[in-house]
């Protein structure tokens, strides 16, 4: 029975790898073999000889920026879209250089799975460990390692097994438990979309088959109900003279008419009276729907407040600890003042302490650090001017994360996960 359009599930993934591991070629192969590239794009990267994929430069399908073409590397996050009869994909193509760590964090922040490229000739590099560590921090549940350029090691099974064993041991220490290692040759096309004829010793799935089969576990509609209020609607029309609704997007969970809720941070309680949408009222809504909620009682609710089920409430504090990836040119230092943007809420904050800076190469913690420079990651303590309602990042990626904004320039200078 064919899958209907509405039943096709969306998978968000991020692809990373060290420079020259063949990431752009792998993505180009996926796009070409799934017919995710337009005819004019294929003509633009044609080499003028050969047929099919042999006649185009697969890497150039993805390296769109002029600076990337000149350097032969990927320096920005680009989003690629493709689909199969089983699933739709949004793929964040992230840079491999250490100095673009912030770009990788940006691309991976909304992903459900990650694909890391490893050059079979070089094995596990420091950059491979760095990317794996960041993926573990971001809580991505699925990691696929494409051990690429197997054609350059004569499709040697022992080489694949050695790299797989090293990565399995490292990922276990990083609390990554859903790891899949696949031997591939992106240039030749082996084990990317088609199996090819060179690695019959590998009985697992291809990269595409693995991506199609990933269970998008931890659905946001199965988590505790969280509704950040974006806008208070009071139309004051003749048809709706007393209407007062709270508009926003359900961040997680499910809500029904009649549910008992609590407004945070004030803690006032009521019950859901109506769930209003453009297409009519609902008896039930779930993440990530955008709805307007009305309550049975008149309570004071403003933009930035969070509505939650009364029996499963988030935390509300004025001091928090967070893992921060610093993106600003000026370093983060104690006593610096910033704004944090958390869901629909913006709060003034000051850095009270840098607990440690992670040495991204050795994956150790420097507890004597007094600042975080651009692309560095560390744990900081923040004091907030107003109470913040949140969950820990491990429990809810939406209400457990925020961005840091420079109070003078209004630039985004950091991304953080509450711990």
N, C-alpha and C positions, 0 to 999 in steps of 0.2 A: 504494500500500500504506500503510495508516494507521500512524502512529508509536505504538508501544506505550508503556505507562506507564513501563517501565524504561528505554526509549531516550530519553525526553525529557530534554534537557540543561538544567542550571540555569545561569543567568547572573546574577551579582551586579553591580548597577550603582548608581551614585551620581548624584543630580541636584542641581545647584547653579545659582545665578544671583544677580544683583543684586536688590535690593528692587524690586518692581513690574515685574519682567521677565515675569511670568506663569507662574512655575514651578508654583505650586499649581494653576493652571488647566490646565496641560499634563498634570500627573500625574492630575488629576481626569478629564480627557478620556481618557487612557489607561485608567484604571480603568473609566470608564463604557462606553467603546466595546468593551472586551474583556470586559465583564460581570464585572469584578473588584470591583464594589461591591455590598453586600447591599441588599435592598429597604428595610430599615428605615433604612439610611444615606441612601439616596436620598430617602426621605420626610422625613428630618430636615433636609435642605438644599433642599427644594422651595421654589421661589419663588411657587408658587400660580398661576402662569399659564404658558402655553406648553406645548408637547409635547416629549417626548424630552429631549435634552440642553439645549434652550432653556428648559425648565421647571425646571431646578435650578441652584444655584450651584456650579459645578464646583470652585472654589477651596476651598469649605467642606468638600468631601469629604476634604481632606488637612489643613487647618489645625485640628487637633483640640484643641490646648491652649487653655484659656480666655484666657491672655495673648496667644496668637497671634490669636485672634478679635478681642480688644479693639484690638490694635495693627495688625492686618491684615498681619502679617509672620510668617515661620516662624522660631522661635528654638531649636528642639530638633531632634535627629535622630529621625526616625520611620521605621519600616520598613514598606513596603507590599508586598503579595504579589499577584501576578496570573499568569495563564498563558494560553497559546494552544495550539492543537494541536501546535505545533512546539517550544515551549520554555516553561520555568518561569522566573519572574523574582522576585528579591528586590531591592527598590529602596530605597536609603537616601535619604530626603528631607532634605537638609541646609539649614541656615540661610544667608542671604545676607550678613548684616551682618559687617563686619570684626571686631567684638568677639566673634563666635562662630566664629572661625577654628578653634579647638580642636574644636568640634563637627563641622566639616567634615572635619577630619583623621580623627576617629573614624569617621565614616560612610564615608569613602573608603578606609580602611586595608585592608578585605577585598574591595574591588570589583575586577571584571575590566574594567569600562568606565565611562565618565563621560558624562553629558549636561549640557552647560552651556547655559543660556538667555541669549540676547542680545535686547534690545529693538531692533527694526529702526529705530525712530525715533532712538534714542540711540547706536546703534553700540557699538563696543568700549569699555567703561569700565575704570577702574582695577581695579574689583572682578573684572571678567572676566579681566584679566591676572593678578590675585592667585590666583584659582581655578585658572587654567591652570598657573601656576608650581607650586602645591601638588600638582596632579595629576602633573606631571612629576617632582617629588621622590618621590612615592609609587610611581612606576613603573607607572602604569596604562597598559596597552598600546593602548587604544582610546579615542578622544575623539570624541563627536558634539556638534556645536554646532547647536542649534535656534534659528534666527534668527526670533524670534516677533513677533507683532503685524503681520504683513505686510498684514493688512486695513487697518491704519491708515496705511500708505504706499501704498495703492492697488495692492498686490501688484506693486510696481515691481521688475523684474528687476535694474536697474542698482544699486539700493540693496543688494540681496542680494549681488551680485557684488563691490561695494566692500567690504562687511564681510567677505566670504569671503577676499578677497585680503589684507586686513590681518591676519586671524587666521592664515592660512596662513604668512605671513612670521614672525609672532610665535611660532607653535608650532614652526617649524623651528629657531628659536634656543633653544627649550626642550627640544629633542630629542624632540618628539612628532611622529611621522611618520605614524601612522594617524589622520588627521583627516577627518571627514565633516561638511560643512555642509549643512543642510536648511532651506529656507524654510517656515515654518509659521504658521498662525493657530490657536492652541489654542482660542480662544473659538468660532470658526466651525467648527473641526474639520479644516481643510485641512492635508493632509500629515502628520497625526499617526498616525491609523490608516487613514482613507480619504484618497484623493488630493484630492477636492474638484474644483471646476470653475474655480478662479480662477488657477491657476499652471501652465497647460499648457506654458509655456516651460521648466519644470524637468522633466528627464527621469530624475532619480534616484529612489531609493526613499523611502518614507515613514519616519517615525521608527520605527514598529513593525517594518516590514520590515527596516530596518537592524539593529535589535536582535536580530531573529530570525536574521539571517544572520551575525552576528559569530562568528568562529572564536575559541573560548576557547583561545588559543595559550599555550604555556609551561605545559602541564599539569604539575601537581606530581608526577604519577607518572612523568614523563619526566626529572625532575631527579635529581641525585645522591641516594643513599639517606641519609636522616637519621631517626633514631628516638630522640627524647628519652624517657628512662626516667621514668615517672610513679610506678611502685610496684613493689616487689620482692615477688613472691608466693611464700610458703612455707606452704602449707596444713597440713602436718604431719598428714595423715590416714593411716589404714591403707591406703587405696587408693593414696595418693601420698606415701609416707613420705620420699622424697628429692627431691621436686619443688622446683625453684627456677626461677621464670620471671620475666621482666622485662616488665611491662605498660606500655602506652602507645599513643599514636596516631602512626602513621607520618606525619611532617611532609612528606616528599617522597621520591620514588623508589620503587623496587621491590626486594623482597628474596625470595630463594629458599632452600629448605633446602639446606645444603651450602655456601652463600656464605661466603667468608672475611670476617670483620668485625674492626673495631678499636673498643675502648671508649675514649672520651675524656672527661676530659683525661689519664688515666693512660697510655693508649697500649697497653693489653694486647690481645692478639689471640686469636681463637678462630674457630669456625665455627658456623653456624646448625644446631642439631639438630632443633628442631621449631618450627612456627608454629601456636600453639594459639588457637582461638576457641570461643565458646559452642556453635557449630554443628558443631564438629569440627575436626580438624587440616587445615591447608592446605599445599600444596607451594610456594605463592607468594602473596605479599601485596603490596599497593601502597597508596600514599597516596590518600585519608586514612583508611584502615582502622584500627580499634583492635584490637590483637592482643596476645598474650603470646608472647614469644620465649624459647626455651631454648637453651643453648649446650652444645657438646661438652666444654668445659673449665670448671672451677670458678674463676672470676675475680671479683674484688671489684667489683661494680657497684652504684651507689646512685641514688636519685632525683636528677634533675638531670644525670646523665651522658648522653652522646649516643653511640649505636651507629651506626657508619657502615661502608660498604664499605672494606676496607683499601687499595684502590687509588685511592679518591676521598675523601680526608679533608678535613674543614673545618679552619679555623685555630684555634689555641688561644693566647691572649695574656692578659696582665694589664693592658695599656694599650690602649685603643681610642679612635678618633674616631667621632663620630656626629652626624648632623643631628637636632636636637631641636626639637620643637614644644612649647613650655612651656604648661602648663595650670594651674599652681598660682597661688594669690593672692599668695604670697610669691615674689619673683623668684629665679631660679637665679643663684648667684654662685660665683666660684672659692672653693675650700676647703670648700664646703658638702658634707655627707655625706648619702648616700641609699642606698636599696636599688634594685637593678634586677631586674626579673622577666623572665627570658629563657627561652622555652619552659617547661620545668618546673623551672628552676633560679633560685634567688634568691641574689644576691651583694651584699655591701656595697661601696660605691664612694664616691670623693670626686672632685669636679670639680677638675681640675688647671689647666684653662685654657679660656677662651672664645675661640676662634679668630676668629670673626666673628659678627655679627648681620646677618641679611638685612633690608634695608629693603624691606618687602613692597609698598610703593607704587612705588618706583623700581627694585626688583629689583636693588639694588646691595648690596655687602657692606661693613659697617662693622667694620673690624678693630680699632677702639679701644674696642669695647663691653666693659663690665665686668659686665653682667648681662643676663638675659633675663626680661622681664616677661610677664605672662599674654598668650597668643595670639601671642607673638613666636617667630620661628624663627631658629635659628643653629647653628653648628658648634662642638662642644665636645670637649675631651679628658677622658677619664675614667681614673682609676687604680683597679684592682679589688683587693679583698683576696684573692680566689682566682682562678685562671685561668678564663677563659670560652672555651667552644668555640662558634664561630660561622662564618657565611658573610657575605660582603658582601651588603647588601640587594639590589643589582642582580642577584645570582646566586640568592638564595633569600629570599623575603619573610618566611618564617616564622623561619628561624634567623638572619636578618639584622636583626631588629627586636626591640625590648624596650620595656617601660614603666618609668618611674621612679617610685618610691614614697617619700614622705616618711617618714623613720625615726621621727619623733615622732608624727605623726597617723595614719600608715598610709594616707593618701590617695594616690591616683594623681595625680601632678603633672606628668608629661611622657610623651610618646611619641617614640621615637627610631628612627632607621635607621642602621645601621652602615655607614660608608663607608671 
